[in-house]
Amino acid sequence: MKLFAGIDGGQTATTALIGDERGNVLGRGAAGPADEVGQDARSTRLRDALHGALSAALADASLPADARFEKIVAGISGYDGRVRGVAPALDARCIDLMHDAPIAHAGALDGRPGIVVIAGTGSVVYGRADGGASVTVGGWGYLFGDEGSAFWIARCLIEAAMSADDRAAGGSEGSLEAGLLEFFAMPSLRALAGAFYGGELTRDRIAAFSERALELSNPQVDEVVSEGTGALAGLAGLAARRLSMTRAEVAVIGGLMRSPRYAGAMRAALKTQPVVRVVDAARQPVEGALLMAIR
């Protein structure tokens, strides 16, 4: 039996699937974040995440730890063609590392032309047309873009709370500031900022506040969600036009879509784009990676 593996390496977690040549899923595993944003040549973050997720999947499949794979496809958040830290050493005849957008597209649209919008810790829009032409828009990372992502939503709300604090308009019970301080267990917004700049609060921890925020009855949350989903919808329309698609299927995936509030806003925003048609994602990105490995 030939073994294949698909890996989805994200900013918050990494998942791996092992399958055979017929597409039967044999095992699943998970590990920590795999992206290399801010990492140097000594970093083992990517290597540890890929090895950890694949080892867990091998154990789940009751396969030996030294099993050899025919092909492994790993989609990595923010991957730009090179490994910045310690390279993974996976045992496979062929290993294909790539950005996570193509595996998300392969899973969501099952190989059909169209566009996928990824809205997780970060965000990106990726489109593929008949004939194989593709385009990536957005996805410039947490400092320069990632509109509508979990980190972007949390950052915008923290910024709004800090601005209110400067105007002495925040701090009341039940306010956005109070929610932030409770979530992060911080005595003040300045302490929160210091904890992030000092490396005590990670990007994924900041992004996690978006889940809490989406449960708050607060007009500022609605404004930020509307702005973010509108920006992503605009990028989806842009991708369709750049690929000369007069009518493109668009699937949205990512952790934020678990929130009915966010999902509703995203679908409403996409309906404003005349060149797109919203469809449900067929599979998750890790399943897309496995399909690409087998195919």
QUIQUI-V535724 format. One record per residue. N is the residue number from 0. SS is DSSP state (a for helix, b for strand, c for the rest). PSI is psi in radians with two decimals (999 if undefined). NEAR is the number of other C-alpha atoms within 10 Angstrom. Layout:
((N:SS:PSI:NEAR) (N:SS:PSI:NEAR))
//
This chain:
((0:c:2.24:9) (1:c:2.43:12) (2:b:2.45:20) (3:b:2.71:27) (4:b:2.51:32) (5:b:2.39:29) (6:b:2.36:32) (7:b:1.84:33) (8:b:1.87:31) (9:c:-3.05:24) (10:c:-0.26:19) (11:c:-0.66:19) (12:c:2.88:17) (13:b:2.36:28) (14:b:2.61:27) (15:b:2.50:31) (16:b:2.42:28) (17:b:2.35:27) (18:b:2.97:25) (19:b:-3.10:17) (20:c:-0.27:15) (21:c:-0.02:11) (22:c:0.10:16) (23:c:2.24:9) (24:b:2.18:16) (25:b:-0.53:18) (26:b:2.73:19) (27:b:2.48:23) (28:b:2.85:21) (29:b:2.71:22) (30:b:-2.95:21) (31:c:-2.99:19) (32:c:2.62:22) (33:c:-0.24:26) (34:c:2.69:22) (35:c:0.38:21) (36:c:2.16:14) (37:c:0.11:7) (38:c:2.68:13) (39:c:-3.00:13) (40:c:-0.33:11) (41:c:-0.13:9) (42:c:2.37:16) (43:c:0.24:17) (44:a:-0.91:21) (45:a:-0.85:25) (46:a:-0.83:17) (47:a:-0.68:18) (48:a:-0.80:26) (49:a:-0.80:27) (50:a:-0.72:18) (51:a:-0.79:19) (52:a:-0.72:23) (53:a:-0.68:28) (54:a:-0.71:22) (55:a:-0.64:20) (56:a:-0.67:24) (57:a:-0.75:23) (58:a:-0.70:14) (59:a:-0.56:15) (60:c:0.02:17) (61:c:0.68:11) (62:c:2.67:14) (63:c:2.60:10) (64:c:-0.41:12) (65:c:0.35:10) (66:c:2.46:11) (67:c:2.45:14) (68:b:2.58:20) (69:b:-0.84:18) (70:b:2.49:23) (71:b:2.24:28) (72:b:2.14:25) (73:b:2.07:27) (74:b:2.18:28) (75:b:2.25:25) (76:c:2.18:27) (77:c:0.07:23) (78:c:2.30:19) (79:c:0.37:11) (80:c:-0.08:9) (81:c:2.64:9) (82:c:2.19:17) (83:c:-0.51:19) (84:c:-2.61:16) (85:c:2.20:15) (86:c:2.49:15) (87:c:2.65:15) (88:c:1.31:10) (89:c:2.50:17) (90:c:1.63:14) (91:b:2.61:16) (92:b:-0.61:10) (93:b:2.29:13) (94:b:2.25:17) (95:b:1.86:14) (96:b:2.41:16) (97:b:2.99:21) (98:b:2.69:17) (99:a:-0.20:25) (100:a:-0.80:26) (101:a:-0.63:22) (102:a:-0.58:29) (103:a:-0.71:30) (104:a:-0.80:33) (105:a:-0.68:27) (106:a:-0.81:24) (107:a:-0.69:27) (108:a:0.08:22) (109:c:0.68:17) (110:c:-0.15:15) (111:c:2.68:14) (112:c:2.66:21) (113:b:-2.86:28) (114:b:2.45:32) (115:b:2.35:30) (116:b:2.13:26) (117:b:2.12:28) (118:b:1.52:27) (119:c:-2.35:22) (120:c:-0.72:30) (121:c:-3.00:29) (122:b:2.70:28) (123:b:2.72:27) (124:b:2.30:27) (125:b:2.31:25) (126:b:2.59:28) (127:b:2.31:24) (128:c:2.98:18) (129:c:2.38:11) (130:c:-0.21:7) (131:c:-0.14:9) (132:c:2.41:10) (133:b:2.83:17) (134:b:2.47:16) (135:b:2.25:18) (136:b:2.62:17) (137:c:-2.79:20) (138:c:0.59:21) (139:c:0.15:14) (140:a:2.94:19) (141:a:-0.37:18) (142:a:-0.60:8) (143:a:-0.07:9) (144:c:-2.16:15) (145:c:0.71:26) (146:c:2.47:26) (147:c:0.08:30) (148:c:2.99:29) (149:a:-0.74:29) (150:a:-0.74:27) (151:a:-0.76:26) (152:a:-0.84:27) (153:a:-0.75:26) (154:a:-0.77:18) (155:a:-0.70:18) (156:a:-0.65:22) (157:a:-0.75:20) (158:a:-0.73:13) (159:a:-0.71:18) (160:a:-0.68:23) (161:a:-0.68:20) (162:a:-0.71:13) (163:a:-0.65:15) (164:a:-0.68:16) (165:a:-0.58:10) (166:c:0.14:9) (167:c:0.66:9) (168:c:0.02:13) (169:c:-3.01:18) (170:c:-0.10:17) (171:c:2.73:10) (172:c:2.31:9) (173:c:-0.03:12) (174:c:3.00:15) (175:a:-0.73:24) (176:a:-0.79:23) (177:a:-0.70:18) (178:a:-0.69:19) (179:a:-0.83:22) (180:a:-0.64:16) (181:a:-0.79:12) (182:a:-0.78:14) (183:a:-0.01:17) (184:c:0.87:11) (185:c:2.57:15) (186:c:-0.37:11) (187:c:2.88:18) (188:a:-0.57:20) (189:a:-0.62:12) (190:a:-0.65:13) (191:a:-0.82:20) (192:a:-0.76:15) (193:a:-0.64:13) (194:a:-0.64:15) (195:a:-0.86:15) (196:a:-0.47:11) (197:c:-0.01:10) (198:c:0.09:9) (199:c:-0.55:12) (200:c:2.14:15) (201:c:2.92:13) (202:a:-0.72:18) (203:a:-0.50:16) (204:a:-0.72:16) (205:a:-0.80:22) (206:a:-0.56:21) (207:a:-0.39:19) (208:a:-0.42:21) (209:a:-0.62:24) (210:a:-0.75:17) (211:a:-0.73:13) (212:a:-0.64:21) (213:c:-0.16:19) (214:c:-0.16:12) (215:c:2.45:16) (216:c:1.54:12) (217:c:2.19:13) (218:a:-0.49:9) (219:a:-0.63:16) (220:a:-0.78:21) (221:a:-0.73:17) (222:a:-0.78:11) (223:a:-0.75:18) (224:a:-0.74:26) (225:a:-0.75:17) (226:a:-0.78:17) (227:a:-0.80:25) (228:a:-0.60:24) (229:a:-0.69:22) (230:a:-0.74:19) (231:a:-0.68:27) (232:a:-0.70:26) (233:a:-0.67:17) (234:a:-0.62:22) (235:a:-0.75:32) (236:a:-0.68:23) (237:a:-0.76:19) (238:a:-0.74:27) (239:a:-0.75:26) (240:a:-0.67:15) (241:a:-0.46:15) (242:c:0.14:18) (243:c:0.64:12) (244:c:2.16:20) (245:c:-0.36:10) (246:c:1.92:14) (247:b:2.36:25) (248:b:2.37:20) (249:b:2.20:29) (250:b:2.45:23) (251:b:2.26:26) (252:b:2.96:24) (253:c:2.83:18) (254:a:-0.55:14) (255:a:-0.41:22) (256:a:-0.12:17) (257:a:-0.31:11) (258:c:2.07:13) (259:a:-0.60:12) (260:a:-0.82:14) (261:a:-0.80:21) (262:a:-0.71:17) (263:a:-0.74:12) (264:a:-0.66:19) (265:a:-0.78:26) (266:a:-0.70:18) (267:a:-0.70:16) (268:a:-0.72:19) (269:a:-0.51:24) (270:c:-0.26:13) (271:c:-0.15:13) (272:c:1.87:17) (273:c:-0.28:11) (274:c:0.03:20) (275:b:2.72:24) (276:b:2.11:16) (277:b:2.32:17) (278:c:2.75:16) (279:c:2.49:12) (280:c:2.31:19) (281:c:-0.71:15) (282:c:2.91:16) (283:c:2.80:18) (284:a:-0.69:28) (285:a:-0.57:28) (286:a:-0.63:28) (287:a:-0.70:29) (288:a:-0.72:31) (289:a:-0.75:29) (290:a:-0.73:22) (291:a:-0.64:23) (292:a:-0.73:25) (293:a:-0.71:21) (294:c:999:10))
//
